Structure formats: structure tokens, C-alpha cells
Amino acid sequence: MIQLSPSPTQHQTPTGFAAFRIILVFACGYFLSYVLRSVNAAIAPLLADDLQLSPGELGWLTSAFFLGFSAVQIPVGIWLDRHGARRTESLLLLVAACGAALMATSEALWLLSLGRILIGVGVSACLMAAYSYFRRCFPAEQQPRLVMYMLIAGTSGALMASQPALTLAEWIGWRASFGLIAVMLVLSALAIYLFAGDLDRQQGPAVNTTRPEGGFLNLCKHPLMIQAIPATIFIVGGFGALQTLWAGPWFTGVLGMTPDQASQTLLYLNAMILLAYVLMGSISPWLIRHGVALLTQTVCALIWIPICFAIIVFWQGSLSWIMWLVLALMVPAMFLLQTQIALAFPKHIAGRILTTYNLMIFVGSFAVQWGFGLLTGLFERFGYASSQALTGAMGILVILQFASLFWFLARKADGSVRT
């Protein structure tokens, strides 16, 4: 069990331009991370046509990002606690630049997959480095707003990865687009290394990163994690898998949109999520002042998301894409679960608890993204049309989401089960 330790000696909180500079350089890195995570949803038709990919191969190529991302979450947490956010993220972004360059120049599927894996490894610290830095250097009452700033940056990246990304890929080619991103990743790495500073390394004594109470298995066995992991995998991670790939094929294969219409709808979806983040930054503190706790806001989101997906499965009319916009309204509250878990643990293991939880999100995104493609291909082999196969895969995901929601609601935070 994690034992809470006394708070370390507090140093001056960054303010003014210093705080703005720190937030900005981390936000730029996360913006590029989300572009790379989401771009395949918009350019999926180009990838499938150019590389002659089956649904399962397309799912694998895109989900390889999450495989690389998830594989290094535990060491990333240790590196953040030991070396700080500046050094960890700037070095890893150079790895991502190598992966983007490989995507831009490779022909074989295995080399393209390696490129996606390197991209996933390289951007694996983009959000957790910022959260770890903020957790150590800013007071608790500022954490929800700082989280919203980062999520706004990420959603802006998702916006760029929709219609604008498709337009750019059709203009200069999807390979040249990845080459451009590689250059931007190098510039982002330099900005973080030069301008973020090491204030997070000055917030207490050196950390012993090998002590057992901060180990991965002990963190996973904590009652808060046991309660949250299933919902994190299938609801939070499942949404990420659909947003970053399968929403596009759903719009084209089930709702009959053209690729341009689908990418425009993705643009609307991500714009709605961005608007929701902006509104949540103001609404959430107001709700807290009026007695609506962060946990209550999160529970509402965890209920809202599966209900919306269930409606999406059964309503497939010409206007049913609107349900994706309705769903987007509660996405920010869903991600507040990560903030609550981070605040429940001491600062000296902030990197490890954040990356442990983040690992669960991306394990879910990888499993759902690849599994969705495999299920779609399986249904097609049994003779179902493409739209029916996608519907069947979505239906199975919804069932898993409701099961994980029941688990979350049925367990108390102390680990006992309600009777």
C-alpha cells in the first residue's frame, strides 16, 4: 500500500511569463503528439489504397502507435521522477522524429509499423511530463485548469489531424506530411530543452525510484486503480481508439459519407471536444463551488459515454453523426479521473502514478483499436457487409463499456464491493 509522505519543502510557484513559457512548450509537444495519434483516422482511405491494407492491417498499423507508447510508460515514469520532465521529453521527441521520418520513407508494412512504434515511444511522455511537472510545481487547486490547458492543446492537435491533415496529405502526399512533422518534432524537442527549466527537480529531495511502495504492481493493486482500470481501458481508452481511427471508417462505411465528408465530421467532433474543454475549465470550478465534486462529474461522464455509443449503434440515420457531437460534451470530465488519482498520491511518485494510469488508457486504446479491426474482419469473413461488420464490432465494445461501468460503480474506493 502507498504510504503518504510529508510534503517536501515548497519552492516558489512559477507565475507570469515563466509559467506561460512552461505551459506553452509542453502544450506544443502534446499538440504534435495528438496530431500523430489521430492523423490515421483522416488519412485512412489514402493509407489503405496506397498500401493495399485490409481492415486488420490498417488497425494494426495505427494501433502500433499505442503498442510503442504503452511499452515505455513504466520506464518513462521512473525517468520523470529521476531526471525531470525537460530531459525526458526532449530526448524522446527526437525518437518520435526518427519514427516520423521512417513513416515518410518506408514502403514495407513492417517498416511502417516500426515507424509508428517509434512515434509512440517518442511521444509517450508528452502529456505525463507536463502533468508530472505541474503536480510538483503548481498548487493542487490549479491542477484541473492546467490539465484543461493541456487537453485543449491535444484536441487542437486532433482538429489539425482531421480535415486539414487530409487536405495537406492530398496536396503534398501523406509521406511528405510525416516528413514535415518530423521537422516540427525536432523543433519542439529543442524548445522544451531550452525553455522548460528544471523547477520540477527542485521540489524535494532526490527520489529513490526502486523502493517497492512505488513499484508498478503495487500501484496497480491500489484500490483506486483496481476500481478505475476496467473503465479506463474500455471507456476512456475505447473512446481514444475510435477518435483516432475507427470514427472515420464508421462515417464512411456505416453512414455512407465520402472521405472528405468524414474528415469534415471528424473536424466538427474535435472542435466540439475543444469547445467542451474550454467550457469545462470554467464550469468545473463553478460546479465544485456548488457542491458537485470532481468525482461526481467524472461518474456522469463515464455513464454518458457508453449511453451515447449505444445510441450510435442503433441509430444509423443520415443525422446520426450528431450523436458523436453530443458524446463529445462529456469527454473532458471523463479525463478528470486521471487528475483525481494523481492527487491521491504523494508528489515524489507523481511520474510513476501518472504513467501507470496512462499505461492503462493506452493499453485500452491499443486493444480496442486493433481488436475493432480484427472483429470487423472476422464479421466480414462470416459474410456480413462492411457496415454490419463495423456495427457488430461497435456493439461488442458497448457491452464491454457497460460491464466496466458496472465494475466502477459497484466498488468502493477502499476496495470493498457494495452489497
N, C-alpha and C positions, 0 to 999 in steps of 0.2 A: 504494500500500500504506500502511496506517496505521502510523505510527511511534509507539511507546510513548514518552511523555514522562515526565520525572521527576515524582514525586508532589508536589503542591502542599503548602504548609505546612498541617499538620493543626490544626484547631481542636477545642475540646472537644466530645466526642460528647454529644448530648442524653441525659439519664438521668432516671429518676424520673418525676415528673408531667409535665415538659416533653416527654419522649419519648412518654409516653402520650397527651398532648394532640395532638401532631403526628400520630401514627399514627391517632388516633380521627377527626380531622376529614377526613383523606384517606380513611379507610375508609368514612365516611358518604357521601362523594361517589361512591366506587366502588360502594357498595351501591345508590344510586339509579341509577347508570349501568347496572348489571346488571338492575335491575327493568325499565328501559326497553328494554334489549336483548332481554330474554327474554319480556316480557309477551304478545307476539302469539301465542306458542305456546299459551298457555292460553286466550286470548280469540279465537283464530282463528275458531271457529264463529260467534261474535257479529259479528265484523267481516264475515265472508263473507255472512252472512244480511242484516245491516243495509245493507251497501253493495253487495250483489249482485256479489261478486268471483269471477272464475274462479281456478283454481289459479295460473296465471301472474301474474295481477294481485295475488293475495294474496302470492305470492313476491316480486313487485316492491315492493309497499308495505312489507313487512317488511325486505327487503334494502336499501331506500333508506337505512335507518339506516347500514348498512355503507358505502354509497357516500359519504355525507357524512363519516363517520368516517375513511375511508381518504383522502379528498381533502385533508385538512388535516394528516395525520400528519407530513409533512416540515416545513411551517412550524411546527407545534407543537414539534418537536424543537429548532428554532432559537430559538423563543420561550422554551422551558425553559432553554436554555443562556444566553440573553441576559438574560431578565427574571426568571427564577426560577419555581418551582412555584406560589407563593402567588398572584402576579398573574395568571399564565397560566390556572390552573384556575378561579379565582373569576370571572374575566371570561367564560370560555367557558361556565360553568354558567348564566350569565344568558342566553346564546344558547339553551341547551337548554331553559330555562324558556319562552322565546318559542316554540320548536318544540312543546312540550307544550301550550301554550295554543292554538296553531294546530290541533293534533290535536283538541282539545276542542271547537272551534267550527266546523270546516270540514265541508262536505258533498261537494265535488268531489274526485275522486281525486287530481288534480294538486296541490291544496292540502294534502290529507292527506299526499301524498308529500313535499311541501316541508316540512311539519312534521316528518316522520320524518328528512329530511335535516338539518334544523336541530338536531334532537335528537342525531343522530350527530356533527355538528360540535361541539356543545356539550359532550358528554361525552368527546370524543376525547382529553382529557388526564388523565382521572380516574385511570387506572392508571399511565400513564407519568410523570405529575407526581410521584406517590408514589415510584415506582422511582427516578426521577432524584434526588429529594430524599434518599432512603435511600442511594443509591450514593455521594453526595457527603459525607453527614454521619454515616454509621454504618460501622463496620469490616466488612471482607469476610466474616468468619466469622459475622456476624449477618444477612447478606443472605438466605440461604434461609429463615430463620424470619420475617423481615419480609415476604418475598414470600408466605409462607403466611398471615400475618395478613390481607394484602390479598385474597388469593384466598378466604379464609374469608368476608370481608365481601361479596365479589362473589357467592359461592354462596348466602349468606344472602339476597341480593337476588333470586337466581334462585328460591329457595324461596318468597319472598314473591310472585314473579311467576307461581306455579303455581296451586294450589287457592285460596289466599287472594285472589289477584288476580281469579280468575273469580267467586268469591263476592261480592267487592266490586263488580265490574262488573255482575253480575246484580242487585245491590241498588240501587246508585245510578246505574248506566249506565256504559258504558266511556268516554264523553266526560267525565263528571264525574270519573272516576278519573284521567284525564290532567290535568284542571284541578287536582286535589289534588296530583299530582306536580309540577306547575309551581310551586306554592307551596313545596313542600319543596326544590326545586332552588334557589330564591332564598335560602332559609334556609341551605342548605349552602354556597352561594357566600359568604354573609356570614361563616359560621363559619370557612371556610378563610382568608378575607382577614384576619379579626381575630385568629385564634389560631395559624396555622401558623408565622408568622415567616419571616425571610429568611436563616436559617442556611446554606442551600444556596448563597446568593450570596456567602458569606464564605469559601468553601473554596478560594480560589486567585485568581489574577489574572483580570482581565476576559478573556472569550473572544472571539477573532476568529472569528466564525461563518461567514466567507466563504472560509476557506482551503480549498484543494482536497482535502487529505487527509481532511477530514471531510464532503465532499460526498456526496450521495445515491448517485450512480453508483459512486464509489469504495468506499463502504461495501457496496453490493450486490455488487461484484466481489471482495470479500474471500473467501478460500477457505472460512472458516467459514460465511458467508452462502450461498455457492454450494451448499455441502453441505446446508444446512438448509432452503432456501427451498421445494423441492417438498413435503417432508414437512410443513412449516409450513402450506402452502396447503391440502393435501388431507386431512391427518390432524388437525392442530390446528384449522385454520380450518373443515374439514369437520365436526368434532365440534361446534364452536360454531354452525354453521349448523343442524344437526339439533337441538341442545339448545334453541335459541332460536326455532325454528319447526316444523320438519318432524317432530320426535318426536311432537308432538300429533296431526297428521293421520295419522301411521303407526299410532298406537294406535287411532284411531277407524276409519280406512279399511282397515287390514290386519288388525288384531287384533279389530275389531268392538266396541270399547269405546264407551260413551256419552261425551259431552263431560265430564261430572263424573268418570267413571272415568279418563278420560285425564288430566285435570288432577290427580287424586289420584296417578296413576302418575308424573307429572312431579314432584310433590311428593316422592315416595319417591326418585326419581332424584336430585334436587337435594340431598335430605337425605343420601343416600349419598355424594355428592360432597363435601358439607360434612364429613361424618364422615371421609372419606378425607383431606381437607386437615388436619384436626385430628391424625389419626394420623400423617400424613406429617411434620408438624412435629417429632414425636418420633422416628419411625422413621428418617427420612433421616439425621440426625446419627449415630444408632447404626450404621447401615449404613456410613457414611463411616469411623467409628472402626474398623470391622471390615473395611476394605479395599474396600468397594463404592462406587466413585466416583459422583459425580452423573451423569456421562455414561452410566455403565452403567445407572443407574436410569432415565434418560431413554430409552435404547435399548430397555429392556424394555417401557416404556410404548408406544413407537412400534410395537413388534411386537404387543403385546397388543390395542391399539385396533382395527386392521384385522381381526384374527382374530375378535374379538367381533362386529364388524359383519358379517363373512362368515357367522357362525352365525345372526345375526339375519335375514339374507336368506333362509336355507334353513329355519330353524325358525320357524314361524309358528303354533305351537300356543297354547292358552289361557294357558300358563305362560311363554311365551317372553319376556314383558316382563321377566322376571328377568334376562335377559342384559344388559339396559341397566344393571341394578344391578351386575352383575359387571364390566361395562365401566368403570363409574364408579370402581372401586377404583384404577385406574392413571392417572386424569386428572391428579392433582397432579404426578406425576413427569413427565408429558408437558410441563407448563408450565415445568418447571425448565430446559428448553433455553434459554429466554429469559434466565434468570439467568446461565447459563454464558457465553452470548455477551456479555452486558453486562460481566461481569467480565474478559473477554479484551481489552477496550478501555480506554483511559485515561479518568479521571473527567471531563476537560474536554469530552469529546464524549458524555457519558452520555445526555443528552437526545436527541441525534440517532441514536445507535445503537439506543436503546430504541424510538424511534418508527419507525425504519426497519424493524426487525424486526416491530414491532406492525402496521405497514402490511401486511406480508406475511400476517399472521394474518387481518386484516380483508378484504384482497383475496380471500383464500380463502373467508372466510365469506360475503362478498357474492356471489362467483362461484358457490359451491356452493348457496347459498340460492336465488338467482334461477334458476340452471341446473337445480336439482332441480325447481322448479315448471314450468319450460319443458319439461323432459324428461317430467314426469308428464302435462302437457297434450298433448305430442306422442304419447305412447303411447296416450292416450285417443282421440285423433283417428284412430289406426290401428285402433280398435275394441277395445282392451283395457279391461277393467273397472278401476275406480279402484284396487283392491288390487293388481292386476297391474301397473298403471302405476307405482305407488309402489315396488313391488318392483323393476321394471326400472331406475328411477332410482337406487335404493339399490345395485343390483348394479353399475352403471357407476361409482358413487362408490367402491365397494370395490376395483374393478380399478385405479382411479387411486391409491388409497391404497397398494396393494401395489407399484405401479410406483414411487411416490415413496419408499417404504421401501427398495426395492432401490437406488435412487439414493443415499440417505443412507448405507446400509451399504457400498456399493461404492466410495465416495470416502473418501480420507484427508483429515485436517484440513489438510494442506499443499496440497490441491487436486489431487493426482495420483490416478489411478484404480488400484485394486488389480487385479492380474492373477492 
